[in-house]
Amino acid sequence: MLQGEAILLKRIDDFLQEAVRSQGGYKIIDLDSSPMFAISNEIELFINALILHFRLLRTGNPDYIFQFQIAKESRSIYSRKTREKFKPYSAMTFDMSAQELGILKSRLESKAELVYKENKLIELALNNFNLSYDIIDLKTRFVTLTTSLESLFNYGKGEITHIISRHLALVVSSNKDEFYFNCKAIKKLYGVRSAIVHGSTQSADLMGLILQLEDYVRRAINYCSTLSDTLFPDTKALFEFLNSAGYSH
C-alpha cells in the first residue's frame, strides 16, 4: 500500500483577490464583482465531488481537515478554513493501492467536471449512497443503502428481493458461479433489511454487513454510470434489459 498524504488543488482562473493589511491583521478585498461566498461555494462543491470519487472507488470514508487558497503568483497561502466537525464514520484514513490510485487519476482526468452527470438513472441512488455516510444509526444506514439499490433495480410488481438479487448479481458477476454466489449473498442482505424494518433484533455484525452492502451499491452505481442515457433513460429500461439477460445452465 502507498504511504503518505495527498494535497488536492483546484485552479480558479476567473477570480481575483488582493490581500491588504488592516488594523486587525489581513483582510481580503474582492477585485471582481463575484461575492466572496461564491468562491467558498465552488470549493465546497469541488470537495464534495472529490470525496464522492473516493467513495465510489473503494470502501472507506475519506474526509478533510481544512481547506485553503493559494495566491497564483506568490504561491503563498492567504486563506485557510478548518473543518468544524468530521463525518460520524470517518476514521481519517483512506488507504489506496497503486492500481487504485491509477484508476482514480484516470477518472479525474477523463471528466470535464468532477460531478457525475452521465445519466439520470443513478441520481437517486447516488444521493442515498452519499447520505448513508452521514447517518449515525446503523439500522437506518443499512435501509438507506437498500433504498439506493431499489432506485436502480426495482420496477414492476415482482417480488423485490428476487428482482434486486438477480439483477444486481448480473451486474457485478463475470460468470455463472459468481452470479449464484452474489445472488445468494444479496438475498441474505435483504433478509437483514426485512428484519430491520419489521423491528426484529439484530445480533449479527451489522457494521460488517453494511460494508458488504455498501460495496454492492458502489459497484452497481459504477456500472450504471457508464450506461447510455439514451438507451437507459430510466429504471424500466434497465429492468427490461436485465430481465432478458442471464447465465445459461
N, C-alpha and C positions, 0 to 999 in steps of 0.2 A: 504494500500500500504506500501511497505517497504521504510524505510527512511534510507539514508546513501549513501556511495560511494563505488566503487569497485576498487581494485587493482588487475590486472591480470598479472601473471608471466609466462614466458616461459623458461624452463630449456634448456640450450645448453651445452651438456656434452663434445663435441669434439672440444672445442675451448678454448685455454688457453692464458691469457694475464697477464702482470705484470705492475703495476703502479710504476713508479720511479720518483723521484724528479729531475727536471731540473731547469735551471735558471729562466725560465718563469713560474714555478709552476710545475704541474704534467703533465706527458705525458704517453701515453700507448705504451708499447713495445709488439709487437706480437711475442709470442714464438712458434707459429705454422707456417706452410707455407701458411695458408689461409690469403688473404689480408683483411684489415680492412673493406673494403666495403662489404665483404661477410656477416659479422655478421649484419651490418646495413640493408642489403637487406633482410636477413632472418627475422629480427624483423619487417620490413615493411610489408612483406608478412603475417606474423602472425597477425599483427594489422588489415590489410585489411580483412583477412579471418574472424577474430573475429567480426569485425563490421558487416560483411555480415550476420553472425549468428544472431546478434541482429536485423538487419533489417528484416530478414525472420521470426522473432518471433512475432513482433507487429509493429504498427505504431510508427514512431519516427525516429529521425536521430542522433544516438549516435556518439560521436566524442571523441577525446582525446586531452589533453592539452600538455602533454610531455611524453616522453619515457625515461627509464633509465635502466642501467645494474647494477646488484648486484654481488659482489665478492662471490664466493661459500663458502669459508672458513670463512672470516671475516664478511660476510653479510653486508658489507658497500657499499654504492653507489659510484661507481667510474666513471660513465659516465651518463650524462643526456642531453637530447636534447629537447628543447622547440619547439612546433609546430609553424611554421611561420604564417600560416593562417588557418582559420577554414572553413568548408564547408558552402556554402551560406545559407542553410536552417537549420543549426544546432542551436538548442536552448540550447545546452549543458546540457540538462536533458533528462533522459530516465527512466520513471517510470515502474517498473515491479511488478506484484503481486507475492506472494509466489509460486503460482501454475506455473506461467510463468518462474520463476527462476528455479523451479524444472525441467521444460521441457528443458530449456537451459542447465542445468547441465547434464541431461541425454543425450542430443545431443552431447555435447562436450566429454563426457566420452565414448561414443559409437563409436567415429571416430578415426582411427589411424592418420588421418590428418584432419586439420580444413577445408581445401578447399573442396568444393563439387565436387566430381569426379564420382558419382554413374552412370551417364549416359550422353550420348551426346545430348539427347533430349533438355535438359534445358540450354545448353551452351549459345546460343544467347539470350535467354530470360533472363538469369541471368546477362549477360553483359549489356543489355539495362536497366534492373531493377536497377543495380548499377549505371549506367551512369545517370539515371534520378535524383539522389540525388545531382549531381554536376551541374545541369542545372538551371540557374537563371530565364530565361524566362519561365513563366508558361505554355504558349501555347506549346512551344517546349517540355517541360517536359511531358505534357499530351500526346502528339503524340508519344513520345518515349515510354511511358508506354503501349500504344496500340500496338506499334510495338513488344513489348515483348510478348503480348498475341498472336499476329499474327504468331510469330515464333513457337508457340506451337500448335495452333489450325487451322490455315488457310492452307487448302490443297484443291486442285481441282478447279473447275470453278464455284462453287456455290456462292451465294450472301454472301459476307464476314460478314456482320452484323448478319445475321441469323445463320450462321455456328458458329461463335465465341460466340454469345449469348447463343445458345443452348448447345454447348459442354462445355463451361465454367460453365454454370448453372448446368449441370450434375455433374461436378467435385466438386463444392462447396456446393451442396444441399444434404440433407439427406432424403427428402420426396417430394411428388408431389407439395405441397403448396409452399415449399421453392424454388423448381425448377421454378415455374411460376413467383414467386416474383423476383428471381435473373435474370431470363431471361429478364424480363421487365426492370429491373434496368440497365442491361448491354447494352440493346438496346438504352436506353436513353443516356448512356455514349458514345456510338458510334455515336449517333446523334450530340453530342457535338464535337466529333472528326471531323465529316464531316463538321460542321460549321467552325471549326478552319482552316482546310486545304483548304477550299474554300473562306477564307477571311471574313467570317461574324463576326460581332461584338458580343462579349460575355459579357452579362450583369449579368450572373449568378455568384455565388461564385465559381470561378474556383479553388481556393485552396482547398475548401471543396470537390469538385468533384475529384480533383487529389488524395486526401487522400482516397476517396472511391474506385477509380480505382486502386490505389496502393495496397489496401488491397486485391482486386480481383487478381491482379498479384501475390502478395505474396502467396495467397492460392493455385493458380494454380501451381506455381513453387514448393511449398512444396509437392503438390500431385504428380507432375511429377517426382520429385527427388527420389521418392520411387519405381518407375516403373522399371521393369527388362530391362536391356539394350538389352537382347536377344529377348524378346517379343516385345519391343517398341524401335527399333533402330532409328526410325525417325518419322517425323510428319505424314507421310502416315499411319503408323501402328496405331498411336494413333487416327487419324481421322477415320479409318475404325472401330476401337473398339467403339468409342463414337457414331459414326453414326448408329450403330446397337443397341445402348443402349437407355434407356428412361424409363419414368414412364407411366404405363398404365392408361387409363382413368377409 
